[in-house]
């Protein structure tokens, strides 16, 4: 598997490019900005985007999705429970003092258990509400890899003080959906360094007790 992690935009959202070396098909997760850089990496590996996956509809994760779709023709997928956040994209842009991006509705919704696959690579969606109502993670068991969005971070958890946030739901999601995964699963958060399920179970101060 090809896996490139590219911090994009003013908040350095971790955009992941997941590709298969044989089919040259790819999934792009959370293209929040810097689409020319994403396209350049795709070209370097000779990859064709087949799916654009959004872990949640905060502006730093979704702002570049429409442009990436225009360039690649790939469908945009996110959970329908985050549509209210899309409808307030102008307000979100105001939080960062940036222009309001075009953020269309999803071409398909990411429901819990949905299979996300390209030729040679597949994963499943874990619905993990708490950071937002529609927050999801993408779990690739064969690669022991979890793309966690802003649900779980190295030594921390997602903030819950923005619209759609709920700390009780967030902690329930982490304990019931993520900490049940094997210790060796690598976690790529929406921002910052990678970690593992085992490390967060053992030492994350928000998950103790």
ZALUMDO-426819 format. One record per residue (C-alpha): residue number from 1; z, x, y. Coordinates in nm, 3 decimals. Example, Ala and Ser with C-alpha at 12.3 -4.5 7.8 and 13.67 -1.06 7.14 Angstrom:
2
MIPA,1,0.780,1.230,-0.450
MIPA,2,0.714,1.367,-0.106
# end
This chain:
209
MIPA,1,0.000,0.000,0.000
MIPA,2,-0.072,0.106,0.356
MIPA,3,0.219,0.029,0.588
MIPA,4,0.207,0.123,0.954
MIPA,5,0.491,0.028,1.190
MIPA,6,0.393,0.020,1.555
MIPA,7,0.654,-0.055,1.826
MIPA,8,0.470,-0.271,2.080
MIPA,9,0.534,-0.421,2.421
MIPA,10,0.815,-0.378,2.672
MIPA,11,1.082,-0.465,2.412
MIPA,12,0.930,-0.237,2.145
MIPA,13,0.884,-0.505,1.880
MIPA,14,0.811,-0.354,1.539
MIPA,15,0.460,-0.472,1.452
MIPA,16,0.376,-0.406,1.086
MIPA,17,0.029,-0.353,0.945
MIPA,18,0.026,-0.409,0.569
MIPA,19,-0.294,-0.310,0.393
MIPA,20,-0.437,-0.260,0.047
MIPA,21,-0.618,0.069,-0.010
MIPA,22,-0.873,-0.077,-0.253
MIPA,23,-0.964,-0.413,-0.096
MIPA,24,-0.915,-0.289,0.263
MIPA,25,-0.763,-0.627,0.349
MIPA,26,-0.461,-0.644,0.579
MIPA,27,-0.180,-0.860,0.710
MIPA,28,-0.053,-0.797,1.063
MIPA,29,0.306,-0.906,1.128
MIPA,30,0.436,-0.970,1.481
MIPA,31,0.154,-0.843,1.705
MIPA,32,0.355,-0.890,2.022
MIPA,33,0.143,-0.668,2.247
MIPA,34,-0.071,-0.352,2.257
MIPA,35,-0.360,-0.507,2.065
MIPA,36,-0.594,-0.210,2.134
MIPA,37,-0.348,0.021,1.956
MIPA,38,-0.322,-0.221,1.664
MIPA,39,-0.701,-0.244,1.639
MIPA,40,-0.730,0.134,1.649
MIPA,41,-0.487,0.173,1.358
MIPA,42,-0.675,-0.091,1.161
MIPA,43,-0.999,0.099,1.224
MIPA,44,-0.840,0.429,1.119
MIPA,45,-0.761,0.281,0.778
MIPA,46,-1.080,0.073,0.757
MIPA,47,-0.880,-0.249,0.729
MIPA,48,-0.991,-0.609,0.786
MIPA,49,-0.720,-0.850,0.902
MIPA,50,-0.694,-1.160,0.685
MIPA,51,-0.364,-1.306,0.810
MIPA,52,-0.151,-1.281,1.125
MIPA,53,0.213,-1.355,1.041
MIPA,54,0.468,-1.430,1.315
MIPA,55,0.834,-1.407,1.212
MIPA,56,0.941,-1.621,1.509
MIPA,57,0.792,-1.742,1.835
MIPA,58,0.970,-1.527,2.090
MIPA,59,0.721,-1.381,2.335
MIPA,60,0.773,-1.020,2.228
MIPA,61,0.660,-1.107,1.873
MIPA,62,0.378,-1.355,1.936
MIPA,63,0.221,-1.265,2.271
MIPA,64,-0.072,-1.070,2.127
MIPA,65,-0.149,-1.299,1.833
MIPA,66,-0.415,-1.506,2.010
MIPA,67,-0.605,-1.196,2.122
MIPA,68,-0.584,-1.046,1.774
MIPA,69,-0.722,-1.370,1.629
MIPA,70,-1.008,-1.362,1.879
MIPA,71,-1.100,-1.011,1.767
MIPA,72,-1.057,-1.056,1.392
MIPA,73,-1.093,-1.427,1.315
MIPA,74,-0.770,-1.416,1.112
MIPA,75,-0.547,-1.725,1.113
MIPA,76,-0.210,-1.726,1.290
MIPA,77,0.083,-1.833,1.074
MIPA,78,0.434,-1.921,1.187
MIPA,79,0.699,-2.183,1.113
MIPA,80,0.650,-2.521,1.278
MIPA,81,1.015,-2.536,1.385
MIPA,82,0.934,-2.275,1.651
MIPA,83,0.675,-2.493,1.825
MIPA,84,0.929,-2.582,2.099
MIPA,85,0.949,-2.210,2.184
MIPA,86,0.571,-2.188,2.207
MIPA,87,0.569,-2.480,2.448
MIPA,88,0.807,-2.290,2.678
MIPA,89,0.606,-1.967,2.675
MIPA,90,0.592,-1.973,3.056
MIPA,91,0.971,-1.972,3.068
MIPA,92,0.985,-1.690,2.815
MIPA,93,0.739,-1.490,3.026
MIPA,94,0.968,-1.544,3.323
MIPA,95,1.255,-1.383,3.134
MIPA,96,1.055,-1.059,3.116
MIPA,97,0.863,-1.094,3.442
MIPA,98,0.525,-1.076,3.270
MIPA,99,0.216,-1.303,3.274
MIPA,100,0.225,-1.602,3.041
MIPA,101,0.019,-1.528,2.728
MIPA,102,-0.195,-1.779,2.543
MIPA,103,0.007,-1.893,2.242
MIPA,104,-0.167,-2.159,2.033
MIPA,105,-0.016,-2.367,1.758
MIPA,106,-0.022,-2.216,1.409
MIPA,107,-0.327,-2.241,1.187
MIPA,108,-0.080,-2.289,0.903
MIPA,109,0.296,-2.317,0.890
MIPA,110,0.524,-2.069,0.715
MIPA,111,0.748,-2.282,0.497
MIPA,112,1.020,-2.141,0.274
MIPA,113,0.872,-2.003,-0.046
MIPA,114,0.514,-1.992,0.083
MIPA,115,0.308,-1.718,-0.080
MIPA,116,0.138,-1.480,0.163
MIPA,117,-0.129,-1.283,-0.015
MIPA,118,-0.437,-1.072,0.033
MIPA,119,-0.635,-0.898,-0.240
MIPA,120,-0.398,-0.644,-0.391
MIPA,121,-0.084,-0.741,-0.199
MIPA,122,0.146,-1.043,-0.190
MIPA,123,0.483,-1.155,-0.061
MIPA,124,0.680,-1.471,-0.002
MIPA,125,0.834,-1.636,0.300
MIPA,126,1.211,-1.672,0.335
MIPA,127,1.307,-1.928,0.600
MIPA,128,1.608,-1.777,0.779
MIPA,129,1.703,-2.000,1.074
MIPA,130,1.963,-1.879,1.320
MIPA,131,1.791,-1.647,1.564
MIPA,132,1.547,-1.933,1.612
MIPA,133,1.503,-2.254,1.414
MIPA,134,1.177,-2.128,1.269
MIPA,135,1.271,-1.767,1.199
MIPA,136,1.127,-1.634,0.874
MIPA,137,1.125,-1.307,0.682
MIPA,138,0.844,-1.174,0.462
MIPA,139,0.962,-1.034,0.128
MIPA,140,0.735,-0.816,-0.086
MIPA,141,0.925,-0.764,-0.413
MIPA,142,0.675,-0.524,-0.571
MIPA,143,0.712,-0.294,-0.269
MIPA,144,1.091,-0.359,-0.242
MIPA,145,1.023,-0.437,0.124
MIPA,146,1.157,-0.700,0.363
MIPA,147,1.013,-0.761,0.709
MIPA,148,1.316,-0.923,0.867
MIPA,149,1.201,-1.017,1.216
MIPA,150,1.506,-1.054,1.440
MIPA,151,1.728,-1.197,1.166
MIPA,152,1.883,-0.868,1.050
MIPA,153,1.902,-0.526,1.214
MIPA,154,2.045,-0.189,1.119
MIPA,155,2.414,-0.242,1.191
MIPA,156,2.360,-0.572,1.370
MIPA,157,2.217,-0.923,1.352
MIPA,158,1.986,-1.128,1.571
MIPA,159,2.110,-1.267,1.900
MIPA,160,2.183,-1.639,1.911
MIPA,161,2.225,-1.705,2.283
MIPA,162,1.861,-1.807,2.343
MIPA,163,1.712,-2.154,2.280
MIPA,164,1.718,-2.237,1.911
MIPA,165,1.989,-1.983,1.832
MIPA,166,2.287,-2.069,1.611
MIPA,167,2.528,-1.801,1.490
MIPA,168,2.656,-2.006,1.197
MIPA,169,2.303,-2.071,1.071
MIPA,170,2.213,-1.706,1.121
MIPA,171,2.502,-1.571,0.917
MIPA,172,2.442,-1.831,0.645
MIPA,173,2.076,-1.731,0.630
MIPA,174,2.163,-1.362,0.598
MIPA,175,2.431,-1.413,0.333
MIPA,176,2.241,-1.668,0.125
MIPA,177,1.881,-1.548,0.160
MIPA,178,1.889,-1.176,0.238
MIPA,179,2.205,-1.025,0.090
MIPA,180,2.108,-1.177,-0.245
MIPA,181,1.814,-0.935,-0.258
MIPA,182,1.847,-0.600,-0.443
MIPA,183,2.032,-0.320,-0.264
MIPA,184,1.727,-0.094,-0.269
MIPA,185,1.509,-0.328,-0.065
MIPA,186,1.398,-0.154,0.255
MIPA,187,1.449,-0.370,0.564
MIPA,188,1.213,-0.341,0.861
MIPA,189,1.383,-0.523,1.151
MIPA,190,1.202,-0.670,1.448
MIPA,191,1.328,-0.382,1.663
MIPA,192,1.479,-0.042,1.597
MIPA,193,1.517,0.168,1.282
MIPA,194,1.473,0.060,0.924
MIPA,195,1.766,0.009,0.689
MIPA,196,1.832,-0.135,0.344
MIPA,197,1.995,-0.445,0.204
MIPA,198,2.263,-0.233,0.037
MIPA,199,2.348,-0.046,0.356
MIPA,200,2.385,-0.367,0.555
MIPA,201,2.590,-0.538,0.285
MIPA,202,2.827,-0.240,0.279
MIPA,203,2.861,-0.147,0.646
MIPA,204,2.715,-0.405,0.886
MIPA,205,3.019,-0.510,1.095
MIPA,206,2.880,-0.861,1.147
MIPA,207,2.865,-0.926,0.773
MIPA,208,3.212,-0.816,0.663
MIPA,209,3.491,-1.049,0.560
# end
